[in-house]
Amino acid sequence: MIRVETMSKAYGDVTVVDRVTFDVGAREAVALWGPNGAGKSTIVRCLLGLARFNGRAEVAGLDVRSSGKAVRRLIGYVPQELSFYDDLDVGETVDLSASLRRIDPARADEALATVGLQGEHAKRVGALSGGMKQRLAIALALLHDPPVLLLDEPTSNLDVGARESVIELLESLRRDRCLLLTSHHLEEVGMLVDRVLAMESGRVTLECEPAALAEELGLRSWLHLVVAEDQLSGARSLLEAGGFNTRMNSRGILVEVSAQQKGAALALLHSGGLEILDLEVWR
């Protein structure tokens, strides 16, 4: 559905996308993963025809540069920075977008229902939570029922609860569409996509399954485990005997783990009959 061949983009003497090649199937979800400045968002802008580039890019066999309007009709886009008229209500916002794009008004209710905003037509946009605004942005992207969704850091400005809610929504949408998203969250990538393209300095440095990303990049995390006070010493001894590096803080035990070791650490404590009262993952 999406094909990119040797895409390059430079601003003056600075190359921000350097000969990137990849493809995304019709019902596949792929993430461009990497730190800010890696070139992820620039690739999205190129696919939308918002930035000139060298190389070739196609969507459903259509050239992005020579068939730009036709390509954009196939794409639903959710930007990283959302911009709405806060004084409009939800219904007015969706109706306005449908009118400007000459889309059947009946699609407005369908799109809002798809993202779980049915019944919220009268709520003022400025009063929406961050998670609800993101759902509204996704509804606008779905108005014309596109086969391709481009999402630029879809959960970057959300709290934990809203992030989980949006991820659950995107999981349901990916079944029928091609998804290309940018992200720097490992958890988000692991839940949402089939493949990850890790980027650095404009280049794809690694392509792998999401479960292998942290391991391949040598990224490690800390599990923050809270257990009963009278079990702290025993839990730490058990973990260290199992080969884990641990530290203590005022609230519990920090356990250094790779992506593949999280479950092993928890299983080790469980096998020792120790109860985990709370758990966080720190990076």
C-alpha positions, 0 to 999 in steps of 0.5 A, spaced: 500 500 500 505 504 501 512 504 498 518 508 499 524 508 495 531 511 496 527 517 499 532 523 501 530 530 504 535 535 506 534 542 508 540 546 506 546 542 508 542 538 513 540 531 510 534 529 515 532 523 511 537 519 507 536 514 502 530 511 506 527 505 503 521 501 506 514 498 504 507 497 508 502 492 506 494 493 505 493 491 512 499 492 516 501 496 521 509 499 521 512 504 526 518 509 524 521 509 531 526 513 534 528 520 537 526 527 535 530 529 529 531 522 526 527 524 520 520 520 522 515 526 521 519 528 515 517 522 511 510 523 513 510 530 510 513 527 504 508 522 503 503 527 504 506 532 499 507 537 504 515 537 503 519 536 496 524 530 496 528 526 492 527 518 491 520 515 489 514 514 494 507 511 492 501 510 495 496 504 492 501 505 486 500 512 485 506 517 485 506 521 491 508 527 487 504 526 480 498 524 483 498 528 490 490 529 490 489 522 489 494 520 494 491 524 499 484 522 498 487 515 500 490 517 507 487 519 513 492 524 517 493 525 525 498 530 526 502 530 532 500 538 534 492 538 534 489 544 532 482 546 533 477 551 534 476 551 541 469 555 541 466 550 536 463 544 539 464 536 537 459 536 532 460 543 529 467 541 528 466 534 524 460 537 520 465 543 518 471 538 516 466 534 512 463 540 509 470 543 507 472 536 504 465 535 500 464 529 504 457 526 506 454 529 512 452 522 514 459 520 515 460 525 521 456 520 526 459 514 523 466 517 525 464 519 532 461 513 533 467 509 531 472 513 536 467 512 542 465 520 541 457 518 540 453 523 544 458 528 545 456 532 539 454 538 544 461 538 548 465 544 546 472 542 544 476 547 548 473 543 554 475 536 552 481 532 555 487 530 551 485 523 550 478 526 547 481 531 543 486 525 540 479 521 538 476 527 535 482 528 531 482 520 529 475 521 527 476 527 522 482 523 519 476 517 518 471 521 515 472 519 508 474 512 510 481 512 508 485 505 507 491 508 509 492 512 516 498 516 518 499 518 525 505 522 527 506 521 535 499 519 536 500 519 544 506 523 545 502 528 549 497 524 553 497 521 560 497 514 561 490 513 562 488 517 555 494 513 552 492 506 553 485 508 551 487 511 544 492 505 543 486 500 544 482 505 539 488 504 534 488 497 535 481 496 533 482 500 527 488 497 524 484 491 522 482 494 516 487 499 514 494 500 513 497 504 519 504 508 518 505 511 525 511 515 528 513 514 535 518 514 540 515 510 545 517 502 546 510 500 549 506 503 544 510 500 538 509 493 541 502 494 542 500 496 535 505 494 530 507 488 526 514 491 524 518 497 526 523 501 522 528 504 527 531 511 525 537 515 527 540 521 523 535 520 517 537 513 516 533 506 518 538 503 522 534 496 524 528 493 521 525 488 526 519 485 530 516 490 535 518 485 541 525 484 538 526 492 538 529 493 545 533 487 545 536 489 538 538 496 540 541 494 547 535 498 551 534 496 558 529 498 563 528 498 570 522 494 574 520 498 580 517 493 584 513 494 591 512 488 595 511 488 603 516 491 607 517 484 611 519 481 604 523 486 601 530 483 603 528 476 601 525 478 594 532 482 593 536 476 595 532 472 590 532 476 584 540 477 585 541 469 586 537 469 579 542 474 576 538 480 576 542 487 578 537 490 583 537 497 587 533 499 593 529 506 594 524 508 599 518 505 596 521 498 593 526 494 589 529 497 582 530 491 578 535 492 571 532 488 565 532 487 558 526 487 554 525 479 554 527 479 562 521 482 565 517 476 565 522 472 568 523 477 574 516 477 575 516 469 575 522 468 579 518 472 585 512 469 584 515 462 584 518 464 591 511 466 593 512 473 594 506 478 592 508 484 588 503 490 590 505 495 585 509 495 578 512 500 574 517 500 568 522 506 568 526 508 562 
